[in-house]
Amino acid sequence: MPAAFLGVQMAVFGLYMGAAFAPIHKGMPMIPKESRIDFFSRQVLTSRNIMARTP
């Protein structure tokens, strides 16, 4: 029983994290590999903010 609970918990968490992180990087510009840019700038330039609407 604990193994089933852990399996379901991991599956739900994986779906949730995929749903949260996947849209952030879709449709953003691609930076060529030969460009000289640091890791932090690359992360900021290729991600976007998605705000949740509250009623």
MDTraj code that builds the backbone (N, CA, C; nanometers):
import mdtraj as md
import numpy as np

residues = "MET PRO ALA ALA PHE LEU GLY VAL GLN MET ALA VAL PHE GLY LEU TYR MET GLY ALA ALA PHE ALA PRO ILE HIS LYS GLY MET PRO MET ILE PRO LYS GLU SER ARG ILE ASP PHE PHE SER ARG GLN VAL LEU THR SER ARG ASN ILE MET ALA ARG THR PRO".split()
xyz = np.array([
    [0.0813, -0.1206, 0.0000],
    [0.0000, 0.0000, 0.0000],
    [0.0856, 0.1269, 0.0000],
    [0.1917, 0.1355, 0.0812],
    [0.2749, 0.2567, 0.0774],
    [0.3402, 0.2782, -0.0595],
    [0.3756, 0.1701, -0.1273],
    [0.4374, 0.1831, -0.2590],
    [0.3374, 0.2406, -0.3599],
    [0.2123, 0.1997, -0.3510],
    [0.1097, 0.2531, -0.4411],
    [0.0873, 0.4014, -0.4145],
    [0.0814, 0.4378, -0.2872],
    [0.0651, 0.5793, -0.2515],
    [0.1814, 0.6621, -0.3057],
    [0.3031, 0.6130, -0.2873],
    [0.4212, 0.6838, -0.3360],
    [0.4194, 0.6952, -0.4888],
    [0.3792, 0.5890, -0.5561],
    [0.3720, 0.5918, -0.7020],
    [0.2716, 0.6937, -0.7534],
    [0.1534, 0.6966, -0.6925],
    [0.0508, 0.7931, -0.7338],
    [0.0965, 0.9352, -0.7028],
    [0.1562, 0.9548, -0.5870],
    [0.2043, 1.0868, -0.5481],
    [0.3108, 1.1376, -0.6455],
    [0.4040, 1.0520, -0.6837],
    [0.5097, 1.0904, -0.7765],
    [0.4521, 1.1206, -0.9154],
    [0.3534, 1.0434, -0.9586],
    [0.2918, 1.0662, -1.0895],
    [0.2177, 1.1998, -1.0922],
    [0.1408, 1.2274, -0.9892],
    [0.0657, 1.3535, -0.9842],
    [0.1614, 1.4718, -0.9753],
    [0.2647, 1.4593, -0.8952],
    [0.3635, 1.5667, -0.8827],
    [0.4347, 1.5911, -1.0157],
    [0.4681, 1.4854, -1.0869],
    [0.5330, 1.4991, -1.2171],
    [0.4437, 1.5690, -1.3182],
    [0.3171, 1.5338, -1.3216],
    [0.2236, 1.6011, -1.4121],
    [0.2088, 1.7488, -1.3768],
    [0.1998, 1.7771, -1.2488],
    [0.1861, 1.9160, -1.2032],
    [0.3088, 1.9984, -1.2411],
    [0.4261, 1.9453, -1.2160],
    [0.5486, 2.0182, -1.2478],
    [0.5650, 2.0338, -1.3990],
    [0.5292, 1.9329, -1.4751],
    [0.5353, 1.9447, -1.6202],
    [0.4399, 2.0507, -1.6721],
    [0.3212, 2.0566, -1.6145],
    [0.2237, 2.1566, -1.6557],
    [0.2671, 2.2975, -1.6170],
    [0.3468, 2.3090, -1.5121],
    [0.3930, 2.4401, -1.4684],
    [0.5151, 2.4869, -1.5475],
    [0.6094, 2.3981, -1.5744],
    [0.7347, 2.4390, -1.6366],
    [0.7329, 2.4364, -1.7892],
    [0.6574, 2.3492, -1.8503],
    [0.6590, 2.3379, -1.9962],
    [0.6144, 2.4656, -2.0671],
    [0.5051, 2.5296, -2.0269],
    [0.4624, 2.6507, -2.0991],
    [0.5599, 2.7677, -2.0858],
    [0.6413, 2.7674, -1.9826],
    [0.7321, 2.8797, -1.9600],
    [0.8346, 2.8905, -2.0723],
    [0.8779, 2.7789, -2.1290],
    [0.9840, 2.7807, -2.2285],
    [0.9342, 2.7632, -2.3719],
    [0.8065, 2.7595, -2.3937],
    [0.7548, 2.7434, -2.5298],
    [0.7421, 2.8799, -2.5979],
    [0.7797, 2.8853, -2.7239],
    [0.7637, 3.0072, -2.8013],
    [0.8648, 3.1161, -2.7713],
    [0.9712, 3.0847, -2.7024],
    [1.0716, 3.1850, -2.6703],
    [1.1877, 3.1739, -2.7687],
    [1.2648, 3.2812, -2.7837],
    [1.3733, 3.2803, -2.8819],
    [1.4812, 3.1778, -2.8496],
    [1.5413, 3.1246, -2.9550],
    [1.6527, 3.0315, -2.9401],
    [1.7824, 3.1108, -2.9509],
    [1.8754, 3.0844, -2.8629],
    [2.0048, 3.1513, -2.8662],
    [2.1046, 3.0556, -2.9305],
    [2.1772, 3.1009, -3.0320],
    [2.2740, 3.0125, -3.0976],
    [2.3821, 2.9643, -2.9997],
    [2.4287, 2.8417, -3.0198],
    [2.5296, 2.7847, -2.9309],
    [2.6609, 2.8620, -2.9341],
    [2.6933, 2.9200, -3.0491],
    [2.8212, 2.9893, -3.0600],
    [2.8207, 3.1276, -2.9948],
    [2.7050, 3.1757, -2.9486],
    [2.7017, 3.3065, -2.8826],
    [2.7662, 3.2974, -2.7448],
    [2.8337, 3.4037, -2.7058],
    [2.9026, 3.4097, -2.5772],
    [2.8093, 3.4764, -2.4761],
    [2.7342, 3.3947, -2.4030],
    [2.6385, 3.4472, -2.3060],
    [2.6456, 3.3605, -2.1804],
    [2.6361, 3.4242, -2.0637],
    [2.6462, 3.3469, -1.9397],
    [2.5156, 3.2723, -1.9109],
    [2.5232, 3.1779, -1.8177],
    [2.4103, 3.0903, -1.7868],
    [2.2889, 3.1694, -1.7394],
    [2.3095, 3.2648, -1.6493],
    [2.1973, 3.3408, -1.5942],
    [2.1246, 3.4195, -1.7034],
    [2.1984, 3.4873, -1.7885],
    [2.1362, 3.5640, -1.8972],
    [2.0612, 3.4729, -1.9923],
    [2.1164, 3.3567, -2.0211],
    [2.0490, 3.2614, -2.1092],
    [1.9160, 3.2162, -2.0480],
    [1.9143, 3.1896, -1.9175],
    [1.7910, 3.1469, -1.8513],
    [1.6860, 3.2576, -1.8530],
    [1.7281, 3.3802, -1.8304],
    [1.6335, 3.4916, -1.8263],
    [1.5786, 3.5220, -1.9650],
    [1.6648, 3.5199, -2.0659],
    [1.6211, 3.5538, -2.2010],
    [1.5317, 3.4476, -2.2637],
    [1.5433, 3.3238, -2.2216],
    [1.4652, 3.2160, -2.2843],
    [1.3491, 3.1688, -2.1964],
    [1.3100, 3.2477, -2.0995],
    [1.1925, 3.2138, -2.0194],
    [1.1005, 3.3343, -2.0140],
    [0.9795, 3.3135, -1.9717],
    [0.8846, 3.4246, -1.9619],
    [0.8013, 3.4077, -1.8367],
    [0.7420, 3.5144, -1.7931],
    [0.6569, 3.5127, -1.6748],
    [0.5130, 3.4871, -1.7184],
    [0.4491, 3.3954, -1.6508],
    [0.3081, 3.3674, -1.6760],
    [0.2341, 3.3947, -1.5459],
    [0.1447, 3.4902, -1.5513],
    [0.0720, 3.5284, -1.4298],
    [-0.0636, 3.4577, -1.4274],
    [-0.0973, 3.4053, -1.3135],
    [-0.2276, 3.3404, -1.2958],
    [-0.3331, 3.4470, -1.2712],
    [-0.4458, 3.4294, -1.3325],
    [-0.5553, 3.5236, -1.3097],
    [-0.6309, 3.4835, -1.1850],
    [-0.6590, 3.5806, -1.1025],
    [-0.7376, 3.5535, -0.9825],
    [-0.8749, 3.6183, -1.0006],
    [-0.9770, 3.5493, -0.9571],
    [-1.1134, 3.6045, -0.9746],
    [-1.1399, 3.7246, -0.8886],
])
top = md.Topology()
chain = top.add_chain()
for i, resn in enumerate(residues, 1):
    res = top.add_residue(resn, chain, resSeq=i)
    for name in ("N", "CA", "C"):
        top.add_atom(name, md.element.get_by_symbol(name[0]), res)
traj = md.Trajectory(xyz[None], top)
